[in-house]
């Protein structure tokens, strides 16, 4: 392992962020997730033992070295005289009204028949975690047979080019005590090629850098400090900048990790704690010039995690139109802080509650899939969720409508590597889910799994 080095606001990498699926699940049913769900969101596990303590051979998951973290007293970044953000009026937003349409999806015969897909999709379930080969329509388990020991796999994230996947693997003994936790790196076929037994202070996987490094949160130190990990060399660097007023309270918001770094690590779009009854805010910070470029005033709540585009030219975020957190529109902010609103959900549906619960850019950077919670008003007991795709290049917003009884709510959308299909978990029964594959071109869908969440889509070269 190389020594741990520190960066203070420079870099040229790009990463594909991983939305916080656990946070969305907690928001759907906090009573069923409980304290375990809260722990998963903040990623605050303490790891006491390494893989050498386990009752299986190291060759099954060959360790590549322990992740060395800096001592706690060295995690404080050099302060650069940050100005404190001040309250301001809502910045001017350019409103772009898209062409709104509906696409009625029809059920296909089956995967491999009239709906054809490629690549490997990682599916996470309560009783099984597996890889689904979309071309061969075959699955294989991602878990190992550990005898009396058992494991939990978390924080799945595919690399920018879909050639690698990372996840956290936690192993428990027969008594339920923590035995080990590892960060696992796989190839495009989902086969482990490197593992890193973790140590205290390691948090959760945030996303991949375009050059193959991983961005990982840290439990200790300032909230905005992150770890850069090179899976090939095992070297780590702490990226520390010291952003002002970063949200760090508990419980965390739906964002999960409060800072979303851009692909070049030159911008940070982050959740701001106003420390007043105004609630939350949002800031775009220039890490190179050390100045605020844009600021959003306080609102009672924030919804979906913002997402930087694959090329890093802009970020998509759910812009609140009220201070109570009931009305949101999909907006884009560029690197200079110019904002453009690209949906008009309130007018399209004629409803006063439009909450964007999740979003994700397509790999080609031309489309954004969003899930929206629709209600007649804030007091309505009936609610429904719908799946929409904003095609930025065409200036359209399309609602993809499933047959009645197919889906009442959705999880996070997952794009295929070619940006033509979506895999998404849906609910009708609160106790059972189905994973749907939606072909946006043919407007057909098929069910590919039950009680499983799609979390990564790999693209092996056959």
C-alpha positions in Angstrom: 0.0 0.0 0.0 1.2 3.5 -0.8 1.1 6.2 1.8 -2.0 8.3 2.3 -1.7 11.6 0.6 -4.0 14.7 0.9 -5.5 16.8 -1.8 -7.0 20.2 -1.1 -9.3 21.0 -4.0 -7.4 19.9 -7.1 -7.9 16.9 -9.4 -9.1 15.9 -12.8 -11.1 12.7 -12.3 -14.8 12.1 -13.1 -17.1 9.8 -11.3 -20.5 8.2 -11.7 -22.4 9.0 -8.5 -24.4 6.3 -6.8 -27.8 7.4 -5.5 -28.7 6.4 -2.0 -31.1 3.5 -2.4 -31.2 2.8 1.3 -32.4 6.4 2.0 -35.2 6.1 -0.4 -36.3 2.8 1.1 -36.3 4.4 4.6 -38.4 7.2 3.4 -41.0 4.7 2.0 -41.3 2.8 5.2 -39.2 4.0 8.2 -41.1 1.8 10.6 -39.9 -1.4 8.8 -36.3 -0.3 8.3 -35.7 0.9 11.8 -32.2 1.6 13.2 -30.5 -0.8 10.8 -31.7 1.3 7.9 -30.5 4.4 9.5 -27.1 2.9 10.1 -26.8 1.9 6.5 -27.5 5.4 5.3 -24.7 7.1 7.1 -22.3 4.1 6.6 -21.0 4.3 10.2 -19.9 0.7 10.6 -16.8 0.0 12.7 -14.7 -2.8 11.4 -12.9 -4.8 14.0 -11.4 -7.8 12.1 -10.0 -8.5 8.7 -10.5 -11.4 6.2 -7.6 -13.4 7.9 -10.0 -14.1 10.8 -12.6 -15.9 8.5 -13.1 -19.6 8.2 -12.4 -19.7 4.4 -9.4 -19.4 2.2 -8.1 -16.0 1.2 -7.8 -17.2 -2.4 -11.7 -17.1 -2.6 -11.5 -13.4 -2.3 -7.8 -12.5 -2.5 -7.1 -9.4 -0.3 -5.1 -6.7 -2.0 -4.2 -4.9 1.2 -5.9 -3.0 4.0 -7.2 0.5 3.4 -4.9 2.7 5.4 -6.6 5.9 6.7 -4.8 8.9 8.1 -4.9 9.4 11.9 -7.9 11.4 13.1 -5.8 14.4 14.1 -4.6 14.8 10.5 -8.0 14.8 8.8 -8.7 18.6 9.3 -8.0 20.3 6.0 -6.0 23.5 5.7 -8.5 26.3 6.0 -8.4 28.8 3.1 -10.4 31.6 4.6 -13.8 30.4 3.4 -16.4 33.2 3.3 -19.6 32.3 5.1 -22.6 31.9 2.8 -25.2 34.6 3.4 -28.9 34.6 2.9 -30.0 35.7 -0.6 -33.1 35.8 -2.8 -33.8 32.8 -5.0 -31.6 33.1 -8.1 -33.1 33.6 -11.5 -34.1 30.4 -13.2 -34.6 30.0 -17.0 -37.8 28.1 -17.6 -37.8 25.7 -20.5 -41.2 24.1 -21.1 -40.8 20.6 -22.7 -43.2 18.8 -25.0 -45.1 16.6 -22.6 -46.5 13.2 -23.8 -47.5 9.8 -22.5 -46.3 6.4 -23.7 -48.5 3.4 -22.8 -46.2 0.4 -22.2 -47.3 -3.0 -23.2 -46.2 -6.3 -21.7 -43.7 -8.3 -23.8 -43.6 -12.0 -24.1 -40.4 -12.3 -22.2 -36.7 -11.4 -21.9 -34.8 -12.9 -24.8 -38.0 -13.1 -26.9 -39.5 -9.7 -28.0 -37.4 -7.8 -25.5 -33.7 -8.2 -26.0 -31.0 -6.8 -23.7 -27.3 -7.2 -23.0 -24.9 -7.0 -20.1 -25.1 -8.2 -16.5 -27.4 -6.7 -13.9 -26.7 -7.0 -10.2 -29.8 -7.7 -8.2 -30.0 -7.3 -4.4 -32.7 -9.1 -2.4 -33.5 -10.1 1.1 -32.5 -13.7 0.7 -30.2 -13.6 -2.4 -27.9 -11.3 -4.3 -27.3 -12.3 -7.9 -26.1 -11.4 -11.3 -28.6 -11.7 -14.2 -27.1 -12.3 -17.6 -29.6 -10.3 -19.8 -28.5 -12.0 -23.0 -28.5 -15.6 -21.8 -31.3 -15.0 -19.3 -29.4 -16.8 -16.6 -28.6 -15.9 -13.0 -25.8 -16.8 -10.6 -25.3 -15.9 -6.9 -22.9 -13.2 -5.7 -22.8 -14.7 -2.2 -20.4 -17.3 -1.0 -21.1 -20.5 1.0 -19.5 -19.6 4.3 -20.9 -22.5 6.5 -22.1 -21.1 9.8 -21.0 -17.6 8.8 -23.2 -15.4 6.6 -22.7 -12.2 4.6 -24.5 -9.0 3.6 -23.6 -7.1 0.4 -24.1 -3.3 0.2 -23.3 -0.2 -1.7 -23.1 -1.6 -5.2 -21.7 0.8 -7.8 -20.6 0.2 -11.4 -17.7 2.1 -13.0 -18.1 4.9 -15.5 -17.5 2.5 -18.4 -19.4 -0.3 -16.8 -16.3 -2.6 -16.9 -16.0 -2.9 -13.1 -18.3 -3.1 -10.0 -17.6 -2.3 -6.4 -19.5 -3.3 -3.3 -19.1 -3.7 0.5 -19.1 -7.2 1.8 -19.9 -7.6 5.6 -19.4 -11.0 7.2 -21.1 -12.1 10.5 -20.4 -15.2 12.6 -23.0 -17.7 13.8 -23.8 -15.5 16.8 -24.5 -12.5 14.6 -21.2 -10.7 15.6 -19.3 -8.7 13.0 -16.4 -10.8 11.6 -15.1 -8.7 8.8 -15.9 -6.1 6.2 -14.3 -5.8 2.8 -14.5 -3.6 -0.3 -14.7 -5.9 -3.3 -13.8 -5.0 -6.9 -15.1 -7.2 -9.7 -14.5 -7.3 -13.4 -17.1 -6.9 -16.1 -18.3 -10.4 -15.5 -18.8 -9.8 -11.8 -15.8 -12.0 -10.8 -13.9 -10.5 -7.9 -10.4 -9.3 -8.9 -9.4 -7.4 -5.8 -10.5 -7.0 -2.2 -9.6 -4.5 0.5 -10.2 -5.4 4.1 -11.4 -2.1 5.6 -10.5 -0.4 8.9 -12.2 2.0 11.3 -13.2 5.3 9.7 -14.2 3.8 6.4 -17.7 4.8 5.4 -19.7 4.0 2.2 -19.0 3.9 -1.5 -20.1 7.2 -3.2 -19.1 6.5 -6.8 -16.4 5.8 -9.4 -13.9 8.2 -10.9 -13.6 8.1 -14.7 -10.0 7.0 -14.5 -10.9 3.9 -12.4 -10.6 5.3 -8.9 -13.3 5.1 -6.2 -14.8 7.9 -4.2 -15.5 6.7 -0.6 -17.0 8.6 2.4 -15.2 8.8 5.7 -16.8 8.4 9.1 -14.3 10.5 11.0 -13.3 14.1 10.2 -15.2 16.8 8.4 -18.4 15.8 6.6 -17.1 16.8 3.1 -13.8 14.8 3.4 -13.7 11.8 1.0 -11.2 9.1 0.2 -9.9 8.4 -3.3 -9.0 4.8 -3.8 -7.0 3.3 -6.7 -8.1 -0.3 -7.0 -5.1 -1.2 -9.2 -2.3 0.2 -6.9 -4.1 0.3 -3.6 -3.1 3.9 -3.1 -5.4 6.2 -1.2 -5.7 10.0 -1.0 -7.9 12.1 1.2 -9.7 14.9 -0.7 -10.3 17.6 1.9 -11.5 21.1 1.3 -13.5 22.4 4.3 -16.8 23.5 2.8 -18.8 26.0 4.9 -22.1 25.0 6.6 -22.2 21.4 5.2 -25.2 19.5 6.5 -24.1 17.0 9.1 -27.0 16.4 11.4 -28.8 13.1 12.1 -30.9 11.6 10.7 -29.5 12.4 7.3 -31.7 13.7 4.5 -32.7 11.6 1.4 -29.4 12.7 -0.2 -27.4 10.3 2.0 -24.0 11.8 1.4 -24.5 15.6 1.5 -21.8 16.7 -1.0 -22.0 15.8 -4.7 -18.6 16.5 -6.3 -18.4 17.2 -10.0 -16.4 15.0 -12.4 -13.2 17.2 -12.2 -13.4 17.7 -8.5 -13.5 21.4 -9.2 -17.1 22.0 -8.1 -19.2 20.8 -5.2 -23.0 20.9 -5.1 -24.0 20.3 -1.5 -26.7 20.4 1.1 -26.4 23.4 3.4 -27.6 23.6 7.0 -29.0 27.1 7.6 -29.0 26.6 11.4 -32.3 28.4 11.5 -36.0 27.7 11.2 -35.6 28.2 7.5 -34.5 24.6 7.2 -32.1 23.4 4.4 -30.4 25.1 1.5 -28.2 24.2 -1.4 -24.9 25.7 -2.6 -22.7 25.3 -5.7 -19.1 25.9 -4.6 -16.1 26.6 -6.8 -13.3 24.5 -5.2 -10.6 26.2 -7.3 -11.5 29.8 -6.8 -12.8 29.1 -3.3 -16.1 30.9 -3.7 -19.8 30.4 -3.8 -21.3 30.4 -7.3 -25.0 29.8 -6.5 -27.2 29.5 -3.5 -30.7 28.2 -2.9 -32.7 29.7 0.0 -34.1 27.5 2.8 -36.8 25.0 2.4 -38.3 22.5 4.9 -37.1 19.4 2.9 -35.0 18.3 -0.1 -36.0 15.3 -2.2 -33.8 13.4 -4.7 -30.0 13.4 -4.6 -28.6 15.7 -7.3 -26.7 14.0 -10.1 -23.8 15.4 -12.2 -24.0 14.6 -15.9 -21.5 12.1 -17.2 -19.3 14.8 -18.8 -19.6 17.1 -15.7 -20.9 20.1 -17.6 -24.1 20.3 -15.5 -25.9 18.8 -12.6 -29.6 17.8 -12.4 -31.4 18.5 -9.1 -34.9 18.7 -7.7 -35.7 22.4 -7.4 -38.2 23.2 -4.6 -40.8 25.8 -5.6 -42.2 26.2 -2.1 -40.7 26.4 1.4 -42.7 23.4 2.7 -41.2 20.7 0.3 -44.3 19.8 -1.6 -43.5 21.1 -5.1 -40.4 20.2 -7.1 -39.3 20.6 -10.7 -36.3 19.0 -12.5 -33.7 21.7 -13.0 -30.2 21.8 -14.4 -27.3 23.9 -13.0 -24.1 24.4 -15.1 -20.6 25.0 -13.7 -21.1 28.8 -13.6 -24.3 28.5 -11.5 -26.8 29.2 -14.3 -30.0 27.3 -13.6 -32.6 26.1 -16.2 -35.9 24.4 -15.3 -36.7 21.6 -17.7 -40.0 20.2 -16.4 -43.4 21.8 -15.6 -44.9 19.0 -13.5 -47.4 21.1 -11.7 -49.0 22.3 -15.0 -48.7 18.9 -16.7 -50.6 17.1 -13.9 -52.6 19.9 -12.4 -51.5 18.9 -8.9 -50.1 20.8 -6.0 -47.8 18.0 -4.8 -45.1 16.9 -7.2 -42.1 15.4 -5.3 -39.2 14.0 -7.3 -38.0 11.0 -5.3 -35.1 9.8 -7.5 -33.3 10.6 -10.8 -30.5 9.2 -12.9 -28.7 10.4 -16.0 -28.4 8.1 -19.0 -24.8 7.1 -19.8 -24.9 9.1 -23.0 -25.8 12.3 -21.1 -28.9 13.0 -23.3 -31.7 11.8 -20.9 -32.7 11.9 -17.3 -35.1 9.3 -15.8 -37.1 10.6 -12.8 -39.6 9.1 -10.4 -42.3 11.6 -9.2 -44.7 11.3 -6.3 -48.0 12.8 -7.3 -50.8 13.9 -4.9 -53.8 16.2 -5.3 -52.7 18.2 -2.3 -50.6 17.9 0.8 -53.5 16.5 2.8 -54.4 13.8 0.3 -54.2 10.2 1.6 -54.0 8.7 -1.9 -50.7 8.9 -3.7 -49.2 7.5 -6.8 -45.7 7.5 -8.4 -44.9 7.8 -12.0 -41.8 7.2 -14.2 -40.8 9.9 -16.6 -37.8 10.5 -18.9 -36.7 14.0 -19.8 -34.9 13.9 -23.2 -32.8 17.0 -23.1 -31.7 16.8 -26.7 -35.2 16.6 -28.0 -36.8 18.9 -25.5 -39.4 16.3 -24.5 -40.8 14.9 -21.2 -42.4 11.5 -21.6 -44.4 9.6 -18.9 -44.1 5.9 -19.3 -47.4 4.4 -18.2 -47.6 0.8 -17.1 -50.9 -1.2 -17.2 -53.1 -0.8 -14.2 -52.1 -3.0 -11.3 -48.5 -3.3 -12.5 -46.8 -0.6 -10.3 -48.0 1.9 -7.7 -44.5 3.0 -6.8 -40.9 2.7 -8.0 -37.3 2.5 -6.8 -34.3 4.1 -8.5 -34.1 3.8 -12.3 -31.0 2.0 -13.7 -30.0 2.7 -17.2 -28.6 0.1 -19.6 -25.1 0.9 -20.9 -26.5 1.9 -24.3 -29.0 4.3 -22.8 -32.0 2.5 -24.5 -33.5 0.6 -21.6 -34.3 1.0 -17.9 -34.4 -1.6 -15.1 -36.5 -0.5 -12.1 -38.0 -2.1 -9.0 -41.7 -1.5 -8.6 -44.3 -2.1 -5.9 -48.0 -3.1 -6.0 -48.1 -5.1 -2.8 -46.1 -3.4 0.0 -44.5 -6.8 0.9 -43.6 -7.9 -2.6 -41.7 -6.2 -5.5 -41.0 -6.9 -9.1 -38.0 -5.8 -11.2 -39.1 -4.5 -14.6 -37.0 -4.1 -17.8 -38.5 -1.3 -19.9 -37.4 -0.8 -23.5 -37.9 2.9 -24.3 -37.8 2.4 -28.1 -40.2 -0.5 -28.5 -42.3 0.6 -25.4 -42.4 -3.0 -24.2 -41.7 -4.2 -20.6 -41.0 -7.6 -19.0 -40.6 -8.7 -15.5 -37.0 -10.0 -14.9 -37.0 -10.6 -11.2 -39.0 -10.6 -8.0 -38.2 -9.0 -4.6 -34.9 -7.7 -5.9 -33.5 -4.3 -6.5 -31.3 -3.6 -9.6 -28.2 -1.8 -8.4 -25.5 -2.0 -11.2 -25.4 -2.9 -14.9 -22.1 -4.2 -16.3 -21.2 -4.3 -20.0 -18.8 -7.2 -20.6 -17.2 -7.4 -24.1 -18.3 -10.7 -25.6 
